[in-house]
Amino acid sequence: MANHLRFVGRTVMVQNGNVEAAYGVLNRILAQDGVAEAVRRSRYYEKPCRARRRRAFEASRRVYCAEMARRIAFVGRSSRQDPWLGC
């Protein structure tokens, strides 16, 4: 079971007995995967209407963040032409 890709991706090695650092790395990995949030959400029953609202909000936030990141990347490009050449 430990050779399964899902578990290999979440494997953290403890180096020099430093368990606290390994625990922090594991928490970061689980937070990026959304495991802790899924466990927190499944602790209590979520009404279907609230689940739809939450999923719609998360989707709209993903779209907004992706669009904002695209705009920031566009403005931050160093190779773009100056729109106001004479000024």
C-alpha positions in Angstrom: 0.0 0.0 0.0 2.9 2.4 0.7 4.1 2.1 -2.9 0.8 3.6 -4.2 1.3 7.1 -5.8 -1.1 8.7 -3.5 0.9 7.7 -0.4 4.3 8.2 -2.0 3.4 11.9 -2.7 2.5 12.5 0.9 5.5 10.7 2.4 7.7 12.9 4.7 11.1 11.7 5.8 12.3 12.7 9.3 15.9 13.9 9.2 18.2 13.9 12.2 15.3 13.2 14.6 13.7 16.6 13.7 10.0 15.6 14.0 8.7 19.1 14.3 10.1 20.1 10.9 8.7 16.9 9.3 5.3 17.6 10.9 5.3 21.1 9.5 6.1 19.8 6.0 3.4 17.1 6.3 0.8 19.8 7.4 1.8 22.0 4.4 1.4 19.1 2.0 -2.0 18.1 3.5 -3.1 21.8 3.4 -2.2 22.1 -0.3 -4.2 18.9 -1.1 -7.1 20.1 0.9 -7.3 17.1 3.1 -7.6 18.9 6.4 -10.4 21.2 5.1 -12.3 18.2 3.7 -12.1 16.5 7.1 -13.3 19.7 8.8 -16.2 20.0 6.4 -17.3 16.4 6.8 -17.3 16.6 10.5 -20.9 18.0 10.5 -23.7 17.6 8.1 -23.9 20.3 5.4 -27.2 21.0 3.9 -27.4 20.6 0.1 -28.3 24.2 -0.5 -25.3 25.4 1.6 -23.1 22.9 -0.2 -24.2 24.3 -3.6 -23.5 27.8 -2.4 -20.1 26.9 -1.1 -19.2 25.1 -4.3 -20.4 28.0 -6.4 -18.4 30.5 -4.3 -15.3 28.3 -4.5 -15.7 28.1 -8.3 -16.2 31.9 -8.7 -13.2 32.5 -6.5 -11.0 30.2 -8.6 -12.1 32.0 -11.7 -11.5 35.4 -10.2 -8.0 34.4 -8.8 -7.0 32.9 -12.2 -8.1 36.1 -14.1 -6.4 38.4 -11.6 -3.2 36.3 -11.9 -3.4 36.5 -15.7 -3.8 40.3 -15.5 -0.9 40.7 -13.0 1.3 38.5 -15.2 0.4 40.7 -18.2 1.2 43.9 -16.5 4.4 42.5 -15.0 5.8 41.3 -18.3 9.1 43.0 -19.2 8.8 42.3 -22.9 5.5 44.1 -23.6 5.6 47.2 -25.8 5.0 50.7 -24.3 1.4 51.7 -25.2 2.3 55.4 -25.0 5.5 55.9 -27.0 5.7 59.7 -27.1 5.0 60.4 -23.4 
